[in-house]
């Protein structure tokens, strides 16, 4: 993590291997394998961990109106989109058939 505007290194995050996203409050979501970690704005400890029970999360996006977090999940022979609603630990999953 880098401080603004000085550019000074002030910490690091230990998660992350795919596309990140953030919400309107500045919270940052970092996918890592089948987990999605939510970090508070300026924080370096996750406040929430979301989990998909299949495949690997490839990226995420946050709806600025509802704060729903959508992740793309690569699973065997298909891709899915899982949507986490604030306050819910279980996502709603949609199968997307891509060849």
Secondary structure, DSSP 8 states (H G I E B T S, - for coil): -B-TTT--B-------SS-EEE-TT--EEEEETTEEEEE-TT-SSEEEEEE-SSSEEEEEEE-TTT--EEEEEEETTEEEEEEE-TT-SS-EEEEE---
